[in-house]
Amino acid sequence: MRKYVYTLLVLFAFMVMPILIQDLAAQPPPPNPKPIPIDGGLAFLIAAGAVYGARKIKKSRKEQV
């Protein structure tokens, strides 16, 4: 009886498992994400940093005099 069960398990492993594994390997790759536009936001951050820096310099010079 044990040999019969072992034979069935081996047949299952060699005949059914490759079908199940093939379904797992057949998934399509994930789509490529859209590129993020950094030009508009980056220009805004640079401009804001320049205004902030100019304000700090003006304030520090005003305190020195």
DSSP file (Angstrom, degrees, kcal/mol; ACC not computed):
  #  RESIDUE AA STRUCTURE BP1 BP2  ACC     N-H-->O    O-->H-N    N-H-->O    O-->H-N    TCO  KAPPA ALPHA  PHI   PSI    X-CA   Y-CA   Z-CA
    1    1 A M     >        0   0    0      0, 0.0     4,-2.0     0, 0.0     5,-0.2   0.000 360.0 360.0 360.0 -39.8    0.0    0.0    0.0
    2    2 A R  H  >  +     0   0    0      1,-0.2     4,-2.4     2,-0.2     5,-0.2   0.888 360.0  52.1 -64.7 -38.5    2.8    2.4    0.8
    3    3 A K  H  > S+     0   0    0      1,-0.2     4,-2.2     2,-0.2    -1,-0.2   0.854 107.5  53.1 -65.7 -34.9    4.5    1.8   -2.6
    4    4 A Y  H  > S+     0   0    0      2,-0.2     4,-2.0     1,-0.2    -2,-0.2   0.911 110.7  45.9 -66.5 -44.0    1.2    2.6   -4.3
    5    5 A V  H  X S+     0   0    0     -4,-2.0     4,-2.3     2,-0.2    -2,-0.2   0.905 111.9  51.8 -65.8 -42.0    0.9    5.9   -2.5
    6    6 A Y  H  X S+     0   0    0     -4,-2.4     4,-2.2     1,-0.2    -2,-0.2   0.908 109.1  50.6 -61.4 -42.4    4.5    6.7   -3.2
    7    7 A T  H  X S+     0   0    0     -4,-2.2     4,-2.5     1,-0.2    -1,-0.2   0.902 110.1  49.9 -63.0 -42.1    3.9    6.0   -6.9
    8    8 A L  H  X S+     0   0    0     -4,-2.0     4,-2.4     1,-0.2    -1,-0.2   0.894 110.1  50.5 -64.6 -39.3    0.9    8.3   -7.0
    9    9 A L  H  X S+     0   0    0     -4,-2.3     4,-2.3     2,-0.2    -2,-0.2   0.899 110.8  48.8 -65.0 -39.9    2.8   11.1   -5.3
   10   10 A V  H  X S+     0   0    0     -4,-2.2     4,-2.2     2,-0.2    -2,-0.2   0.923 111.7  48.9 -66.4 -43.5    5.6   10.8   -7.8
   11   11 A L  H  X S+     0   0    0     -4,-2.5     4,-1.9     1,-0.2     5,-0.4   0.910 111.6  50.0 -62.1 -41.2    3.2   10.8  -10.7
   12   12 A F  H  X>S+     0   0    0     -4,-2.4     4,-2.0     1,-0.2     5,-1.5   0.917 110.7  49.9 -61.0 -43.2    1.5   13.9   -9.3
   13   13 A A  H  <5S+     0   0    0     -4,-2.3    -2,-0.2     1,-0.2    -1,-0.2   0.890 117.1  39.0 -65.0 -39.5    4.8   15.6   -8.9
   14   14 A F  H  <5S+     0   0    0     -4,-2.2    -1,-0.2    -5,-0.1    -2,-0.2   0.685 127.0  31.2 -87.6 -17.4    6.0   15.0  -12.4
   15   15 A M  H  <5S+     0   0    0     -4,-1.9     4,-0.3    -5,-0.2    -3,-0.2   0.781 127.0  29.0-110.2 -35.2    2.7   15.5  -14.3
   16   16 A V  T >X5S+     0   0    0     -4,-2.0     4,-1.6    -5,-0.4     3,-0.6   0.841 109.0  62.4 -98.6 -39.0    0.6   18.0  -12.4
   17   17 A M  H 3><S+     0   0    0     -5,-1.5     4,-2.6     1,-0.2     5,-0.2   0.871  98.3  56.3 -61.1 -39.6    3.2   20.3  -10.7
   18   18 A P  H 3> S+     0   0    0      0, 0.0     4,-2.0     0, 0.0    -1,-0.2   0.859 106.0  53.1 -61.4 -31.1    4.8   21.6  -14.0
   19   19 A I  H <> S+     0   0    0     -3,-0.6     4,-1.4    -4,-0.3    -2,-0.2   0.920 111.3  45.2 -67.2 -42.3    1.4   22.7  -15.1
   20   20 A L  H  X S+     0   0    0     -4,-1.6     4,-1.2     1,-0.2    -1,-0.2   0.888 113.1  50.0 -67.7 -39.3    0.9   24.7  -11.9
   21   21 A I  H  X S+     0   0    0     -4,-2.6     4,-1.9     1,-0.2    -1,-0.2   0.859 104.9  58.5 -67.8 -35.4    4.4   26.1  -12.0
   22   22 A Q  H  X S+     0   0    0     -4,-2.0     4,-1.0     1,-0.2    -1,-0.2   0.879 102.3  54.3 -63.0 -37.6    3.9   27.2  -15.7
   23   23 A D  H  < S+     0   0    0     -4,-1.4    -1,-0.2     1,-0.2    -2,-0.2   0.864 108.6  49.2 -64.3 -34.7    0.9   29.3  -14.6
   24   24 A L  H >< S+     0   0    0     -4,-1.2     3,-0.8     1,-0.2    -2,-0.2   0.872 112.1  47.1 -71.5 -36.1    3.0   31.1  -12.0
   25   25 A A  H 3< S+     0   0    0     -4,-1.9    -1,-0.2     1,-0.2    -2,-0.2   0.607  98.2  72.0 -81.5 -11.5    5.8   31.8  -14.5
   26   26 A A  T 3<  +     0   0    0     -4,-1.0    -1,-0.2    -3,-0.2    -2,-0.1   0.285  66.2 123.4 -90.7  12.5    3.5   33.1  -17.2
   27   27 A Q    <   -     0   0    0     -3,-0.8    -3,-0.0     1,-0.1    -4,-0.0  -0.496  65.7-116.0 -72.9 140.6    2.6   36.4  -15.5
   28   28 A P        -     0   0    0      0, 0.0    -1,-0.1     0, 0.0    -2,-0.0  -0.389  34.9 -99.3 -72.4 155.2    3.4   39.5  -17.5
   29   29 A P        -     0   0    0      0, 0.0     3,-0.1     0, 0.0     0, 0.0  -0.352  47.2 -92.6 -69.6 155.9    6.0   41.9  -16.2
   30   30 A P        -     0   0    0      0, 0.0     2,-0.0     0, 0.0    -3,-0.0  -0.370  48.7 -99.9 -67.4 149.3    4.8   45.0  -14.4
   31   31 A P        -     0   0    0      0, 0.0     0, 0.0     0, 0.0     0, 0.0  -0.319  39.5-101.3 -69.0 153.3    4.3   48.1  -16.5
   32   32 A N        -     0   0    0      1,-0.1     2,-0.1    -3,-0.1     0, 0.0  -0.539  40.2-115.2 -72.7 136.6    6.9   50.8  -16.6
   33   33 A P        -     0   0    0      0, 0.0    -1,-0.1     0, 0.0     3,-0.1  -0.397  33.0-102.3 -70.8 151.2    6.0   53.8  -14.4
   34   34 A K        -     0   0    0      1,-0.1     2,-0.1    -2,-0.1     0, 0.0  -0.476  43.6-102.3 -70.0 142.7    5.5   57.1  -16.1
   35   35 A P        -     0   0    0      0, 0.0    -1,-0.1     0, 0.0    -3,-0.0  -0.374  33.0-122.7 -66.7 145.8    8.5   59.5  -15.8
   36   36 A I        -     0   0    0     -3,-0.1     2,-0.6    -2,-0.1     0, 0.0  -0.784  18.7-130.1 -91.8 123.9    8.0   62.2  -13.2
   37   37 A P        +     0   0    0      0, 0.0     4,-0.3     0, 0.0    -1,-0.0  -0.624  32.4 170.5 -74.2 120.2    8.4   65.7  -14.6
   38   38 A I     >  +     0   0    0     -2,-0.6     4,-2.1     2,-0.1     5,-0.2   0.456  54.6  86.5-108.0  -2.7   10.8   67.6  -12.3
   39   39 A D  H  > S+     0   0    0      2,-0.2     4,-2.2     3,-0.2     5,-0.2   0.956  92.5  40.2 -67.1 -51.3   11.4   70.7  -14.4
   40   40 A G  H  > S+     0   0    0      1,-0.2     4,-1.8     2,-0.2    -1,-0.2   0.936 121.3  41.7 -65.7 -47.4    8.5   72.8  -13.1
   41   41 A G  H  > S+     0   0    0     -4,-0.3     4,-2.2     1,-0.2    -1,-0.2   0.874 114.8  51.5 -67.7 -37.8    8.7   71.8   -9.5
   42   42 A L  H  X S+     0   0    0     -4,-2.1     4,-2.3     2,-0.2    -1,-0.2   0.898 109.1  50.0 -68.0 -40.1   12.5   72.0   -9.5
   43   43 A A  H  X S+     0   0    0     -4,-2.2     4,-2.4    -5,-0.2    -1,-0.2   0.898 110.5  51.1 -64.5 -39.4   12.5   75.5  -11.0
   44   44 A F  H  X S+     0   0    0     -4,-1.8     4,-2.6     1,-0.2    -2,-0.2   0.915 110.3  48.7 -63.7 -42.6    9.9   76.6   -8.3
   45   45 A L  H  X S+     0   0    0     -4,-2.2     4,-2.4     2,-0.2    -2,-0.2   0.889 111.3  49.3 -65.6 -38.7   12.1   75.2   -5.5
   46   46 A I  H  X S+     0   0    0     -4,-2.3     4,-2.2     2,-0.2    -1,-0.2   0.922 112.8  47.5 -65.4 -43.1   15.2   77.0   -6.8
   47   47 A A  H  X S+     0   0    0     -4,-2.4     4,-2.3     2,-0.2    -2,-0.2   0.914 112.5  48.8 -64.7 -42.4   13.3   80.3   -7.1
   48   48 A A  H  X S+     0   0    0     -4,-2.6     4,-2.5     1,-0.2    -1,-0.2   0.898 111.5  50.2 -64.8 -39.6   11.9   79.9   -3.6
   49   49 A G  H  X S+     0   0    0     -4,-2.4     4,-2.6     2,-0.2    -1,-0.2   0.884 110.0  50.3 -65.0 -38.5   15.4   79.1   -2.2
   50   50 A A  H  X S+     0   0    0     -4,-2.2     4,-2.5     2,-0.2    -2,-0.2   0.914 112.3  46.6 -66.2 -42.4   16.9   82.1   -4.0
   51   51 A V  H  X S+     0   0    0     -4,-2.3     4,-2.3     2,-0.2    -2,-0.2   0.915 113.8  48.5 -65.4 -42.8   14.1   84.4   -2.5
   52   52 A Y  H  X S+     0   0    0     -4,-2.5     4,-2.3     2,-0.2    -2,-0.2   0.920 113.0  47.7 -63.5 -44.2   14.6   82.9    1.0
   53   53 A G  H  X S+     0   0    0     -4,-2.6     4,-2.4     2,-0.2    -2,-0.2   0.907 111.6  49.8 -64.2 -41.8   18.4   83.3    0.8
   54   54 A A  H  X S+     0   0    0     -4,-2.5     4,-2.5     1,-0.2    -1,-0.2   0.899 111.1  50.1 -63.8 -39.6   18.1   86.9   -0.4
   55   55 A R  H  X S+     0   0    0     -4,-2.3     4,-2.5     2,-0.2    -2,-0.2   0.908 111.0  48.7 -64.8 -42.1   15.7   87.7    2.4
   56   56 A K  H  X S+     0   0    0     -4,-2.3     4,-2.5     2,-0.2    -2,-0.2   0.905 112.6  48.0 -65.4 -40.6   18.0   86.1    5.0
   57   57 A I  H  X S+     0   0    0     -4,-2.4     4,-2.3     2,-0.2     5,-0.2   0.925 112.6  48.6 -64.7 -43.6   21.0   88.0    3.6
   58   58 A K  H  X S+     0   0    0     -4,-2.5     4,-1.8     1,-0.2    -2,-0.2   0.907 113.1  47.9 -62.9 -41.5   19.1   91.3    3.6
   59   59 A K  H  X S+     0   0    0     -4,-2.5     4,-1.8     1,-0.2    -2,-0.2   0.897 111.7  49.2 -66.9 -40.6   17.9   90.7    7.2
   60   60 A S  H  X S+     0   0    0     -4,-2.5     4,-1.3     1,-0.2    -2,-0.2   0.880 112.1  48.3 -68.1 -37.0   21.4   89.8    8.4
   61   61 A R  H  X S+     0   0    0     -4,-2.3     4,-1.2     1,-0.2    -1,-0.2   0.853 109.3  53.7 -68.8 -33.9   22.9   93.0    6.8
   62   62 A K  H  < S+     0   0    0     -4,-1.8    -2,-0.2    -5,-0.2    -1,-0.2   0.876 108.2  49.6 -68.5 -36.5   20.1   95.1    8.3
   63   63 A E  H  < S+     0   0    0     -4,-1.8    -1,-0.2     1,-0.2    -2,-0.2   0.800 106.4  56.6 -71.8 -29.3   20.9   93.7   11.8
   64   64 A Q  H  <        0   0    0     -4,-1.3    -1,-0.2     1,-0.2    -2,-0.2   0.815 360.0 360.0 -72.4 -30.6   24.6   94.5   11.4
   65   65 A V     <        0   0    0     -4,-1.2    -1,-0.2    -3,-0.1    -2,-0.2   0.447 360.0 360.0 -89.6 360.0   24.1   98.2   10.7
